[in-house]
């Protein structure tokens, strides 16, 4: 946090969400909605971002979700 300073300076540009799921699920974007909503709640307009949600057969350490974000600091 020292490198960025205040959270007011953080802007989320893009979020990529991997969801461990079966091929039948088809609602990976709904799983990612909670993370997107939290970012907007915490950061306001700076939390709005482009997003991709992808279903995968498995993730490291049997995690149900993995998130990758691209952020900037003003």
C-alpha positions in Angstrom: 0.0 0.0 0.0 2.9 2.4 0.6 3.8 2.3 -3.1 0.3 3.6 -4.1 -0.7 5.6 -1.1 -4.4 6.2 -0.6 -7.0 3.9 -2.1 -8.5 7.0 -3.8 -5.6 6.7 -6.3 -6.3 3.1 -7.3 -8.3 2.5 -10.5 -9.2 -1.0 -11.6 -8.8 -1.3 -15.4 -9.6 -5.0 -16.1 -10.5 -8.1 -14.2 -10.1 -11.7 -15.4 -12.0 -14.3 -13.4 -11.4 -18.0 -13.7 -14.2 -20.2 -12.2 -13.6 -23.9 -11.6 -16.8 -25.4 -13.0 -18.3 -28.2 -15.0 -19.0 -27.6 -18.7 -22.8 -27.4 -18.0 -22.5 -24.4 -15.6 -22.5 -21.6 -18.1 -23.0 -18.8 -15.5 -19.4 -18.0 -14.7 -20.1 -14.3 -15.1 -22.6 -14.4 -12.3 -19.9 -15.8 -10.0 -17.7 -12.8 -10.9 -20.5 -10.3 -10.3 -19.8 -10.2 -6.5 -16.2 -9.3 -7.0 -17.1 -6.5 -9.5 -19.8 -5.2 -7.2 -17.4 -5.1 -4.2 -14.8 -3.2 -6.2 -17.4 -0.5 -7.2 -18.6 -0.4 -3.6 -15.1 0.2 -2.2 -13.6 2.3 -5.0 -16.6 4.0 -6.5 -16.2 4.9 -10.2 -12.5 3.9 -10.0 -13.7 0.3 -9.3 -15.6 0.1 -12.6 -13.7 -2.2 -15.0 -13.8 -4.4 -18.1 -14.3 -8.0 -17.1 -14.0 -11.5 -18.5 -15.2 -14.6 -16.7 -14.0 -18.0 -17.9 -14.9 -21.5 -16.8 -12.0 -24.0 -16.3 -11.8 -27.6 -15.3 -9.5 -26.9 -12.3 -7.4 -24.3 -10.6 -4.2 -24.5 -8.5 -4.6 -25.8 -5.0 -8.2 -26.7 -5.8 -9.3 -23.1 -5.6 -12.9 -22.4 -6.7 -12.1 -19.0 -8.2 -8.9 -17.2 -9.3 -8.9 -13.4 -10.1 -6.3 -11.5 -12.1 -6.6 -7.7 -12.1 -4.9 -4.9 -14.0 -4.8 -1.7 -11.9 -3.4 1.8 -12.2 -2.5 4.4 -9.7 -3.1 8.1 -10.4 
